[in-house]
């Protein structure tokens, strides 16, 4: 049986290879959220960033 990868897995792999683009990605997803209020898309994007950066690093930046 063939296992297909999800979009989240592709995004996670991309940001692991290009961590310098995470800040621009965050800016973009919050701008999109401000326009359409799609909290599901926002949370899915934040979940990808949390997996790449680690939740501890994100929490430290929020303080």
HTML snippet that shows the backbone in 3Dmol.js (N, CA, C, O; Angstrom):
<script src="https://3Dmol.org/build/3Dmol-min.js"></script>
<div id="view" style="width:600px;height:400px;position:relative"></div>
<script>
const pdb = `
ATOM      1  N   UNK A   1       0.845  -1.181   0.000  1.00  0.00           N
ATOM      2  CA  UNK A   1       0.000   0.000   0.000  1.00  0.00           C
ATOM      3  C   UNK A   1       0.890   1.244   0.000  1.00  0.00           C
ATOM      4  O   UNK A   1       1.849   1.315   0.769  1.00  0.00           O
ATOM      5  N   UNK A   2       0.593   2.200  -0.832  1.00  0.00           N
ATOM      6  CA  UNK A   2       1.375   3.416  -0.955  1.00  0.00           C
ATOM      7  C   UNK A   2       0.863   4.474   0.008  1.00  0.00           C
ATOM      8  O   UNK A   2      -0.340   4.714   0.110  1.00  0.00           O
ATOM      9  N   UNK A   3       1.802   5.107   0.718  1.00  0.00           N
ATOM     10  CA  UNK A   3       1.430   6.169   1.655  1.00  0.00           C
ATOM     11  C   UNK A   3       1.653   7.514   0.984  1.00  0.00           C
ATOM     12  O   UNK A   3       2.757   7.806   0.523  1.00  0.00           O
ATOM     13  N   UNK A   4       0.627   8.321   0.931  1.00  0.00           N
ATOM     14  CA  UNK A   4       0.718   9.649   0.348  1.00  0.00           C
ATOM     15  C   UNK A   4       1.044  10.661   1.441  1.00  0.00           C
ATOM     16  O   UNK A   4       0.579  10.539   2.574  1.00  0.00           O
ATOM     17  N   UNK A   5       1.842  11.653   1.089  1.00  0.00           N
ATOM     18  CA  UNK A   5       2.211  12.694   2.034  1.00  0.00           C
ATOM     19  C   UNK A   5       1.175  13.798   2.011  1.00  0.00           C
ATOM     20  O   UNK A   5       0.543  14.054   0.986  1.00  0.00           O
ATOM     21  N   UNK A   6       1.009  14.450   3.149  1.00  0.00           N
ATOM     22  CA  UNK A   6       0.060  15.550   3.249  1.00  0.00           C
ATOM     23  C   UNK A   6       0.754  16.869   2.922  1.00  0.00           C
ATOM     24  O   UNK A   6       1.982  16.945   2.893  1.00  0.00           O
ATOM     25  N   UNK A   7      -0.039  17.896   2.679  1.00  0.00           N
ATOM     26  CA  UNK A   7       0.503  19.222   2.426  1.00  0.00           C
ATOM     27  C   UNK A   7       1.309  19.709   3.631  1.00  0.00           C
ATOM     28  O   UNK A   7       2.356  20.334   3.463  1.00  0.00           O
ATOM     29  N   UNK A   8       0.831  19.431   4.839  1.00  0.00           N
ATOM     30  CA  UNK A   8       1.562  19.812   6.049  1.00  0.00           C
ATOM     31  C   UNK A   8       2.957  19.200   6.071  1.00  0.00           C
ATOM     32  O   UNK A   8       3.914  19.855   6.483  1.00  0.00           O
ATOM     33  N   UNK A   9       3.078  17.967   5.636  1.00  0.00           N
ATOM     34  CA  UNK A   9       4.387  17.310   5.610  1.00  0.00           C
ATOM     35  C   UNK A   9       5.331  17.983   4.610  1.00  0.00           C
ATOM     36  O   UNK A   9       6.524  18.123   4.877  1.00  0.00           O
ATOM     37  N   UNK A  10       4.800  18.393   3.475  1.00  0.00           N
ATOM     38  CA  UNK A  10       5.615  19.107   2.496  1.00  0.00           C
ATOM     39  C   UNK A  10       6.044  20.467   3.038  1.00  0.00           C
ATOM     40  O   UNK A  10       7.200  20.864   2.892  1.00  0.00           O
ATOM     41  N   UNK A  11       5.097  21.184   3.671  1.00  0.00           N
ATOM     42  CA  UNK A  11       5.435  22.484   4.242  1.00  0.00           C
ATOM     43  C   UNK A  11       6.492  22.345   5.330  1.00  0.00           C
ATOM     44  O   UNK A  11       7.439  23.129   5.384  1.00  0.00           O
ATOM     45  N   UNK A  12       6.332  21.359   6.185  1.00  0.00           N
ATOM     46  CA  UNK A  12       7.286  21.137   7.268  1.00  0.00           C
ATOM     47  C   UNK A  12       8.684  20.855   6.703  1.00  0.00           C
ATOM     48  O   UNK A  12       9.672  21.416   7.177  1.00  0.00           O
ATOM     49  N   UNK A  13       8.760  20.000   5.709  1.00  0.00           N
ATOM     50  CA  UNK A  13      10.048  19.683   5.088  1.00  0.00           C
ATOM     51  C   UNK A  13      10.674  20.939   4.471  1.00  0.00           C
ATOM     52  O   UNK A  13      11.875  21.174   4.611  1.00  0.00           O
ATOM     53  N   UNK A  14       9.853  21.738   3.790  1.00  0.00           N
ATOM     54  CA  UNK A  14      10.348  22.955   3.161  1.00  0.00           C
ATOM     55  C   UNK A  14      10.929  23.912   4.205  1.00  0.00           C
ATOM     56  O   UNK A  14      12.027  24.437   4.017  1.00  0.00           O
ATOM     57  N   UNK A  15      10.212  24.142   5.292  1.00  0.00           N
ATOM     58  CA  UNK A  15      10.673  25.094   6.303  1.00  0.00           C
ATOM     59  C   UNK A  15      11.854  24.567   7.108  1.00  0.00           C
ATOM     60  O   UNK A  15      12.619  25.360   7.657  1.00  0.00           O
ATOM     61  N   UNK A  16      12.019  23.272   7.190  1.00  0.00           N
ATOM     62  CA  UNK A  16      13.229  22.727   7.807  1.00  0.00           C
ATOM     63  C   UNK A  16      14.453  23.032   6.948  1.00  0.00           C
ATOM     64  O   UNK A  16      15.547  23.261   7.464  1.00  0.00           O
ATOM     65  N   UNK A  17      14.253  23.033   5.627  1.00  0.00           N
ATOM     66  CA  UNK A  17      15.352  23.338   4.704  1.00  0.00           C
ATOM     67  C   UNK A  17      15.562  24.843   4.532  1.00  0.00           C
ATOM     68  O   UNK A  17      16.659  25.278   4.184  1.00  0.00           O
ATOM     69  N   UNK A  18      14.518  25.641   4.772  1.00  0.00           N
ATOM     70  CA  UNK A  18      14.561  27.091   4.567  1.00  0.00           C
ATOM     71  C   UNK A  18      13.994  27.828   5.798  1.00  0.00           C
ATOM     72  O   UNK A  18      12.982  28.518   5.680  1.00  0.00           O
ATOM     73  N   UNK A  19      14.619  27.694   6.953  1.00  0.00           N
ATOM     74  CA  UNK A  19      14.066  28.320   8.174  1.00  0.00           C
ATOM     75  C   UNK A  19      14.021  29.842   8.107  1.00  0.00           C
ATOM     76  O   UNK A  19      13.257  30.470   8.840  1.00  0.00           O
ATOM     77  N   UNK A  20      14.827  30.439   7.239  1.00  0.00           N
ATOM     78  CA  UNK A  20      14.839  31.900   7.125  1.00  0.00           C
ATOM     79  C   UNK A  20      13.523  32.436   6.550  1.00  0.00           C
ATOM     80  O   UNK A  20      13.271  33.639   6.625  1.00  0.00           O
ATOM     81  N   UNK A  21      12.699  31.586   5.990  1.00  0.00           N
ATOM     82  CA  UNK A  21      11.435  32.015   5.395  1.00  0.00           C
ATOM     83  C   UNK A  21      10.241  31.908   6.348  1.00  0.00           C
ATOM     84  O   UNK A  21       9.125  32.282   5.987  1.00  0.00           O
ATOM     85  N   UNK A  22      10.468  31.409   7.539  1.00  0.00           N
ATOM     86  CA  UNK A  22       9.364  31.218   8.487  1.00  0.00           C
ATOM     87  C   UNK A  22       8.744  32.538   8.900  1.00  0.00           C
ATOM     88  O   UNK A  22       7.519  32.639   8.981  1.00  0.00           O
ATOM     89  N   UNK A  23       9.560  33.560   9.165  1.00  0.00           N
ATOM     90  CA  UNK A  23       9.007  34.849   9.587  1.00  0.00           C
ATOM     91  C   UNK A  23       8.095  35.449   8.528  1.00  0.00           C
ATOM     92  O   UNK A  23       7.030  35.971   8.856  1.00  0.00           O
ATOM     93  N   UNK A  24       8.495  35.383   7.265  1.00  0.00           N
ATOM     94  CA  UNK A  24       7.639  35.884   6.183  1.00  0.00           C
ATOM     95  C   UNK A  24       6.356  35.067   6.078  1.00  0.00           C
ATOM     96  O   UNK A  24       5.284  35.614   5.820  1.00  0.00           O
ATOM     97  N   UNK A  25       6.469  33.768   6.276  1.00  0.00           N
ATOM     98  CA  UNK A  25       5.298  32.880   6.247  1.00  0.00           C
ATOM     99  C   UNK A  25       4.313  33.258   7.352  1.00  0.00           C
ATOM    100  O   UNK A  25       3.105  33.317   7.121  1.00  0.00           O
ATOM    101  N   UNK A  26       4.833  33.511   8.544  1.00  0.00           N
ATOM    102  CA  UNK A  26       3.962  33.904   9.655  1.00  0.00           C
ATOM    103  C   UNK A  26       3.247  35.220   9.360  1.00  0.00           C
ATOM    104  O   UNK A  26       2.053  35.359   9.629  1.00  0.00           O
ATOM    105  N   UNK A  27       3.972  36.172   8.815  1.00  0.00           N
ATOM    106  CA  UNK A  27       3.355  37.446   8.447  1.00  0.00           C
ATOM    107  C   UNK A  27       2.222  37.220   7.453  1.00  0.00           C
ATOM    108  O   UNK A  27       1.138  37.788   7.588  1.00  0.00           O
ATOM    109  N   UNK A  28       2.484  36.398   6.471  1.00  0.00           N
ATOM    110  CA  UNK A  28       1.483  36.112   5.434  1.00  0.00           C
ATOM    111  C   UNK A  28       0.241  35.418   6.007  1.00  0.00           C
ATOM    112  O   UNK A  28      -0.883  35.791   5.671  1.00  0.00           O
ATOM    113  N   UNK A  29       0.435  34.422   6.860  1.00  0.00           N
ATOM    114  CA  UNK A  29      -0.743  33.705   7.370  1.00  0.00           C
ATOM    115  C   UNK A  29      -1.587  34.583   8.285  1.00  0.00           C
ATOM    116  O   UNK A  29      -2.810  34.441   8.317  1.00  0.00           O
ATOM    117  N   UNK A  30      -0.953  35.493   9.034  1.00  0.00           N
ATOM    118  CA  UNK A  30      -1.735  36.397   9.874  1.00  0.00           C
ATOM    119  C   UNK A  30      -2.462  37.444   9.031  1.00  0.00           C
ATOM    120  O   UNK A  30      -3.569  37.851   9.382  1.00  0.00           O
ATOM    121  N   UNK A  31      -1.865  37.883   7.935  1.00  0.00           N
ATOM    122  CA  UNK A  31      -2.561  38.807   7.029  1.00  0.00           C
ATOM    123  C   UNK A  31      -3.767  38.129   6.401  1.00  0.00           C
ATOM    124  O   UNK A  31      -4.837  38.729   6.299  1.00  0.00           O
ATOM    125  N   UNK A  32      -3.597  36.875   5.978  1.00  0.00           N
ATOM    126  CA  UNK A  32      -4.727  36.142   5.414  1.00  0.00           C
ATOM    127  C   UNK A  32      -5.824  35.945   6.448  1.00  0.00           C
ATOM    128  O   UNK A  32      -7.008  36.047   6.127  1.00  0.00           O
ATOM    129  N   UNK A  33      -5.437  35.665   7.683  1.00  0.00           N
ATOM    130  CA  UNK A  33      -6.429  35.494   8.741  1.00  0.00           C
ATOM    131  C   UNK A  33      -7.202  36.791   8.972  1.00  0.00           C
ATOM    132  O   UNK A  33      -8.412  36.765   9.194  1.00  0.00           O
ATOM    133  N   UNK A  34      -6.501  37.925   8.919  1.00  0.00           N
ATOM    134  CA  UNK A  34      -7.161  39.222   9.114  1.00  0.00           C
ATOM    135  C   UNK A  34      -8.199  39.477   8.021  1.00  0.00           C
ATOM    136  O   UNK A  34      -9.204  40.147   8.259  1.00  0.00           O
ATOM    137  N   UNK A  35      -7.958  38.944   6.829  1.00  0.00           N
ATOM    138  CA  UNK A  35      -8.890  39.145   5.712  1.00  0.00           C
ATOM    139  C   UNK A  35     -10.081  38.199   5.747  1.00  0.00           C
ATOM    140  O   UNK A  35     -11.209  38.615   5.482  1.00  0.00           O
ATOM    141  N   UNK A  36      -9.842  36.922   6.074  1.00  0.00           N
ATOM    142  CA  UNK A  36     -10.931  35.947   5.949  1.00  0.00           C
ATOM    143  C   UNK A  36     -11.355  35.275   7.251  1.00  0.00           C
ATOM    144  O   UNK A  36     -12.325  34.517   7.265  1.00  0.00           O
ATOM    145  N   UNK A  37     -10.639  35.543   8.348  1.00  0.00           N
ATOM    146  CA  UNK A  37     -10.983  34.984   9.670  1.00  0.00           C
ATOM    147  C   UNK A  37     -11.100  33.465   9.671  1.00  0.00           C
ATOM    148  O   UNK A  37     -11.911  32.912  10.414  1.00  0.00           O
ATOM    149  N   UNK A  38     -10.312  32.787   8.858  1.00  0.00           N
ATOM    150  CA  UNK A  38     -10.325  31.326   8.798  1.00  0.00           C
ATOM    151  C   UNK A  38      -9.377  30.775   9.869  1.00  0.00           C
ATOM    152  O   UNK A  38      -8.191  30.564   9.616  1.00  0.00           O
ATOM    153  N   UNK A  39      -9.914  30.550  11.054  1.00  0.00           N
ATOM    154  CA  UNK A  39      -9.071  30.111  12.171  1.00  0.00           C
ATOM    155  C   UNK A  39      -8.507  28.707  11.936  1.00  0.00           C
ATOM    156  O   UNK A  39      -7.432  28.391  12.446  1.00  0.00           O
ATOM    157  N   UNK A  40      -9.198  27.871  11.189  1.00  0.00           N
ATOM    158  CA  UNK A  40      -8.693  26.527  10.896  1.00  0.00           C
ATOM    159  C   UNK A  40      -7.404  26.574  10.084  1.00  0.00           C
ATOM    160  O   UNK A  40      -6.452  25.849  10.373  1.00  0.00           O
ATOM    161  N   UNK A  41      -7.380  27.433   9.068  1.00  0.00           N
ATOM    162  CA  UNK A  41      -6.172  27.572   8.244  1.00  0.00           C
ATOM    163  C   UNK A  41      -5.037  28.173   9.058  1.00  0.00           C
ATOM    164  O   UNK A  41      -3.886  27.757   8.922  1.00  0.00           O
ATOM    165  N   UNK A  42      -5.352  29.145   9.899  1.00  0.00           N
ATOM    166  CA  UNK A  42      -4.335  29.762  10.750  1.00  0.00           C
ATOM    167  C   UNK A  42      -3.728  28.734  11.690  1.00  0.00           C
ATOM    168  O   UNK A  42      -2.505  28.649  11.807  1.00  0.00           O
ATOM    169  N   UNK A  43      -4.557  27.961  12.354  1.00  0.00           N
ATOM    170  CA  UNK A  43      -4.056  26.963  13.298  1.00  0.00           C
ATOM    171  C   UNK A  43      -3.252  25.868  12.608  1.00  0.00           C
ATOM    172  O   UNK A  43      -2.259  25.393  13.159  1.00  0.00           O
ATOM    173  N   UNK A  44      -3.663  25.464  11.416  1.00  0.00           N
ATOM    174  CA  UNK A  44      -2.910  24.454  10.671  1.00  0.00           C
ATOM    175  C   UNK A  44      -1.516  24.980  10.322  1.00  0.00           C
ATOM    176  O   UNK A  44      -0.532  24.247  10.422  1.00  0.00           O
ATOM    177  N   UNK A  45      -1.434  26.237   9.916  1.00  0.00           N
ATOM    178  CA  UNK A  45      -0.146  26.839   9.582  1.00  0.00           C
ATOM    179  C   UNK A  45       0.731  26.986  10.815  1.00  0.00           C
ATOM    180  O   UNK A  45       1.933  26.725  10.755  1.00  0.00           O
ATOM    181  N   UNK A  46       0.146  27.399  11.925  1.00  0.00           N
ATOM    182  CA  UNK A  46       0.910  27.531  13.165  1.00  0.00           C
ATOM    183  C   UNK A  46       1.404  26.180  13.664  1.00  0.00           C
ATOM    184  O   UNK A  46       2.481  26.088  14.253  1.00  0.00           O
ATOM    185  N   UNK A  47       0.626  25.142  13.432  1.00  0.00           N
ATOM    186  CA  UNK A  47       1.036  23.792  13.829  1.00  0.00           C
ATOM    187  C   UNK A  47       2.294  23.367  13.067  1.00  0.00           C
ATOM    188  O   UNK A  47       3.188  22.743  13.638  1.00  0.00           O
ATOM    189  N   UNK A  48       2.358  23.705  11.782  1.00  0.00           N
ATOM    190  CA  UNK A  48       3.543  23.385  10.974  1.00  0.00           C
ATOM    191  C   UNK A  48       4.767  24.109  11.533  1.00  0.00           C
ATOM    192  O   UNK A  48       5.828  23.508  11.703  1.00  0.00           O
ATOM    193  N   UNK A  49       4.614  25.395  11.815  1.00  0.00           N
ATOM    194  CA  UNK A  49       5.730  26.185  12.350  1.00  0.00           C
ATOM    195  C   UNK A  49       6.160  25.645  13.709  1.00  0.00           C
ATOM    196  O   UNK A  49       7.355  25.576  13.993  1.00  0.00           O
ATOM    197  N   UNK A  50       5.213  25.265  14.544  1.00  0.00           N
ATOM    198  CA  UNK A  50       5.544  24.720  15.862  1.00  0.00           C
ATOM    199  C   UNK A  50       6.330  23.422  15.743  1.00  0.00           C
ATOM    200  O   UNK A  50       7.236  23.172  16.538  1.00  0.00           O
ATOM    201  N   UNK A  51       5.995  22.598  14.764  1.00  0.00           N
ATOM    202  CA  UNK A  51       6.750  21.356  14.567  1.00  0.00           C
ATOM    203  C   UNK A  51       8.170  21.629  14.091  1.00  0.00           C
ATOM    204  O   UNK A  51       9.101  20.919  14.469  1.00  0.00           O
ATOM    205  N   UNK A  52       8.335  22.644  13.274  1.00  0.00           N
ATOM    206  CA  UNK A  52       9.654  22.956  12.725  1.00  0.00           C
ATOM    207  C   UNK A  52      10.535  23.630  13.771  1.00  0.00           C
ATOM    208  O   UNK A  52      11.674  23.217  13.990  1.00  0.00           O
ATOM    209  N   UNK A  53      10.011  24.658  14.408  1.00  0.00           N
ATOM    210  CA  UNK A  53      10.806  25.424  15.369  1.00  0.00           C
ATOM    211  C   UNK A  53      10.831  24.803  16.755  1.00  0.00           C
ATOM    212  O   UNK A  53      11.793  24.981  17.502  1.00  0.00           O
ATOM    213  N   UNK A  54       9.813  24.099  17.088  1.00  0.00           N
ATOM    214  CA  UNK A  54       9.690  23.553  18.436  1.00  0.00           C
ATOM    215  C   UNK A  54       8.874  24.501  19.294  1.00  0.00           C
ATOM    216  O   UNK A  54       9.073  25.716  19.260  1.00  0.00           O
ATOM    217  N   UNK A  55       7.981  23.954  20.043  1.00  0.00           N
ATOM    218  CA  UNK A  55       7.062  24.766  20.829  1.00  0.00           C
ATOM    219  C   UNK A  55       7.791  25.556  21.911  1.00  0.00           C
ATOM    220  O   UNK A  55       7.362  26.655  22.264  1.00  0.00           O
ATOM    221  N   UNK A  56       8.881  25.015  22.440  1.00  0.00           N
ATOM    222  CA  UNK A  56       9.650  25.721  23.480  1.00  0.00           C
ATOM    223  C   UNK A  56      10.242  27.015  22.939  1.00  0.00           C
ATOM    224  O   UNK A  56      10.219  28.044  23.614  1.00  0.00           O
ATOM    225  N   UNK A  57      10.771  26.965  21.724  1.00  0.00           N
ATOM    226  CA  UNK A  57      11.345  28.181  21.117  1.00  0.00           C
ATOM    227  C   UNK A  57      10.278  29.212  20.871  1.00  0.00           C
ATOM    228  O   UNK A  57      10.494  30.401  21.109  1.00  0.00           O
ATOM    229  N   UNK A  58       9.120  28.776  20.395  1.00  0.00           N
ATOM    230  CA  UNK A  58       8.023  29.700  20.128  1.00  0.00           C
ATOM    231  C   UNK A  58       7.531  30.340  21.420  1.00  0.00           C
ATOM    232  O   UNK A  58       7.253  31.539  21.458  1.00  0.00           O
ATOM    233  N   UNK A  59       7.425  29.549  22.467  1.00  0.00           N
ATOM    234  CA  UNK A  59       6.991  30.086  23.768  1.00  0.00           C
ATOM    235  C   UNK A  59       8.002  31.104  24.291  1.00  0.00           C
ATOM    236  O   UNK A  59       7.612  32.127  24.853  1.00  0.00           O
ATOM    237  N   UNK A  60       9.275  30.839  24.114  1.00  0.00           N
ATOM    238  CA  UNK A  60      10.315  31.771  24.584  1.00  0.00           C
ATOM    239  C   UNK A  60      10.236  33.095  23.816  1.00  0.00           C
ATOM    240  O   UNK A  60      10.476  34.157  24.391  1.00  0.00           O
ATOM    241  N   UNK A  61       9.906  33.039  22.532  1.00  0.00           N
ATOM    242  CA  UNK A  61       9.795  34.263  21.739  1.00  0.00           C
ATOM    243  C   UNK A  61       8.580  35.086  22.147  1.00  0.00           C
ATOM    244  O   UNK A  61       8.587  36.309  22.002  1.00  0.00           O
ATOM    245  N   UNK A  62       7.548  34.441  22.649  1.00  0.00           N
ATOM    246  CA  UNK A  62       6.314  35.134  23.017  1.00  0.00           C
ATOM    247  C   UNK A  62       6.443  35.898  24.329  1.00  0.00           C
ATOM    248  O   UNK A  62       5.623  36.764  24.632  1.00  0.00           O
ATOM    249  N   UNK A  63       7.453  35.581  25.091  1.00  0.00           N
ATOM    250  CA  UNK A  63       7.606  36.231  26.406  1.00  0.00           C
ATOM    251  C   UNK A  63       8.245  37.580  26.268  1.00  0.00           C
ATOM    252  O   UNK A  63       8.452  38.270  27.266  1.00  0.00           O
TER     253      UNK A  63
END
`;
const viewer = $3Dmol.createViewer("view");
viewer.addModel(pdb, "pdb");
viewer.setStyle({}, {cartoon: {color: "spectrum"}});
viewer.zoomTo();
viewer.render();
</script>
